[in-house]
Amino acid sequence: QYSFKEVFGTLVVQKQLFDVVAKPLVEDLIRGKNGLLFTYGVTGSGKTHTMTGSPGDGGLLPRCLDMIFNSIGPFQAKRFVFKLDDKNGVDVQCEVDALLERQKRDAMPVPKTPSGKRQIDPEFADMINVQDHCKVEDVDEDNVYSVFVSYIEIYNNYIYDLLEEAPFEPIKPKWNNCNTPVRNGDFIPPQSKILREDQNHNMYVMGCTEVEVKSTEEAFEVFWRGQKKRRIANTQLNRESSRSHSVFIIKLAQAPLDADGDNVLQEKEQITLSQLSLVDLAGSERTNRTKAEGNRLREAGNINQSLMTLRTCIEVLRENQMYGMNKMVPYRDSKLTHLFKNYFDGEGKVRMIVCVNPKAEDYEESLQVMRFAEMTQEVEVARPIDRALCGLTPGRRLRNQAFQEELSRKLEMRGGPINEETEEQSVAEMFLQSLPPLPSCELLDVNDDQTLPKLIEVLEKRHKLRQMLSEEFAKNVLTFKTTLQEFDSSVIAKENYIQGKLSEKDKTIARQKTDLERLEKKIKTLEYKIEILEKTTTIYEEDKRNLQQELESKSQKLQRQASDKRRLEARLQGMVAETTMKWEKECERRVAAKQLEMQNKLWVKDEKLKQLKAIVTEPRNEKPERPSRERDREKPIQRSVSPSPVPNAPPVRLRHRRSRSAGERWVDHKPPSNLPTETVMQPHVPHAITVAAASEKALAKCDKYMLTHQELASDGEIETKLIKGDVFKTRGGGQAVQFTEIETLKQESPTGRKRRSSPSNPDPAEDATDSAWTDVETRCSVAVEMRAGSALGPGYQHHAQPK
């Protein structure tokens, strides 16, 4: 179900439809307001019939024309008083210019028949024979009016002038044997027109033919001439299907009379130009039903596209009004909506007649049409238009007519016009009265000698007077004739001069028209070039945007790659520096360990040689002696590798190690469990930081570390070990210690151990000694690592690897 303001049945007459729909638009037109009337529907639903009508029953268009001329008939201006310009404006010409325009029109080779004597074409005579005599009641009688009509069609989204005088066949042009158009004067393809915007932001068709009409018959004849040129074609749904949107435009120009009520005011701002557009839309159709191919298919596509744009514009207007939005209405997507942009912006009323065909095949399309038409009722675009105030007294025309009639009546009362015969008699009488009176001519006696001589004398006097008057009259006639000849010669000279000036003006006008045509052609060419340049500019701008986006993406990619490269280089440099430091310390540790191992082996060999020498040099009956503890103590002191600790014993030879700077600082780590006895050799390290527990703060200030460790040996004696190492920073921000050597100090008692009594088997003793020394000199790597930020004190991790 759909609801509309008015629904008409199938048997409605044209008059009822006109009274409801079109009559208010005509009344607004005469009051100076614009109007727009659409007929919309599926193809074959009766749109053209509604607009044009049929013989005996005229449609909306002839009834609108009849109502206009019935209303303004006695108030129309003479031809060419109003003159339209090429910029959608109107000017008022003075009576002299309008008279010259009319004379030029009458002097044309094919003179126009006056509207009163025009022979109406019987083909449409019945359509305009409207007997209703409908008219607008409150017409301003102090204005003069003039009607201009134009007829255009929008075909394939191009605008063509149907009133243009061009010999062409729109449907079937002439072709030669080569399937190309014949290039002669018989076939001239129609030129599409351009939409322009005037100074009041109203859209108009540039170069469109606009004809001034003075009657309904003349206006409908112009419409019928253009209707024959309209594009129609035979489809499966309609024998004469409209293939274009036709627009019949009625312009009404009106201007007030001057204060005397004689002439039209020449002020341009007092002119009002209103417009009524009657639009017969092409029918929406589905190509699968019309079986359209080729040109018909392309026409149907353009028709449906323009109707879809019309729907979109109305929908956007509806959304803007209902929801307070400010969406842009896409007028420019179609020439149909672009032409009527001002109506949608609120410059006048818009009415739509929806034609529905109750065929079952049109059911789906009719639903779409009615859904759209119902939605358009919610759009309100009309707004008031301010008109310029004239400021003159109303009723000027009637008062002027009454004054002229009264003036004529007074003149007639004062003497009025006199017949020529009466005038001639009065002149003769006046002439006879000026002559001497005749004496009595009656003869009473035969011998009367006085009567006849008196009569002869009087007649002679009269004859002389007549001759004198005749001579004077002849002189006056000659003088008047001379004066008249002089006047004629002067008039002829003036006429010749005026003709020369007119010919010069005509030549100037013709030259200006030629220049104007040339400039118009140049303007069209430049507009075409501008359009091409705009399209090219759009393409180049799109390419530029794409290239800029591609350049920006590649620049960002290069920047990311450069930052990744820098970050990778910094990471690699850090890894190289760390690896280099690590391997340098590893090499130093291995070199130190190898040197210590070689010294230990050399010392073991020296001890073995000393024992062997003692055994060899000792007498056999004597008990073998073990080297004294003094010598035993001296030996470990000789292999001390610590450069900086200074023991209380006499100085011994230092082992050579990797050179260090003289400013090395040590961390002397002495746990509280050490024995405070003087029997054990205690090393002395100057400038050392002595701590009872290793801390990160102490390690951060030094580059050497020494741990003093005491324990009971296998023989029950106290053994002191000095564990030494290097301090370096870790990647996590803490400190790490890498141990390089262990120095052992041992206290022995001379009576605490017994020598072996059996010298016969030296090999096991030698092996035991060797294994003992080997056990003493067992190498291990001990690492102490403290995590940065630990609040629980240093953590110890011991790792032992025999070397």
Buried (B, 14 or more C-beta within 10 A) or exposed (E): EEEEEEEBEEEEEBBEBBBBBBBEBBBBBBBBBBBBBBBBBBBBBBBBBBBBBEEEBBBBBBBBBBBBBBBBBEBBBBBBBBBBEEEBBBBBBEEEBBBEBBEEEEEEEEEEEEEEEEEBEEEBEBBBBBEEEBBBEEBBBBBBBBBBBBBBBBBBBBBBBBBBEEEBEBEEEEEEEEEEEEEEEEBEEBBBBBBBBEEEEBBBBBBBBBBBBBBBBBBBBBBBBBBEBBBBBEBEBBEEBBBBBBBBBBBBBBBBBBEEBEEBBEEEEBBBBBBBBBBBBBBBBBBEBBEBEEEBEEBBEBBBBBBBBBBBBBBBBBBBEEEEEEEEBEBEBBBBBBBBBBBBBBBBBBBBBBBBBEEEEBEEBBEEBBEBBBBBEEBEBBEEBEEEEBEBEEEBBEBBEEEEEEEEEEEEEEEEEEEEEEEEEEEEEEEEEEEEEEEEEEEEEEEEEEBEEBBEEBEEEBEEBEEEEEEEEEEEEEEEEEEEEEEEEEEEEEEEEEEEEEEEEEEEEEEEEEEEEEEEEEEBEEEEEEEEEEEEEEEEEEEEEEEEEEEEEEEEEEEEEEEEEEEEEEEEEEEEEEEEEEEEBEEBBEEBBEBBEEBBEEBBEEBBEEBEEEEEEEEEEEEBEBEEBEEBBBBBBBBBBBBBBEBEEEEBEEBEBEEEEEEBBBBBBBEEEBEEEEEBBBBEBEEBBEBEEBBBEBBEEBBBBBBBBBEEEEEEBBBBBBBBBBBBEEEEEBBBBBBBBBBBBBBBEEEEEEEEEEEEEBEEBEEEBEEEBEEBBEBEBBEBBBBEEEEEEBEEEEEEEEE
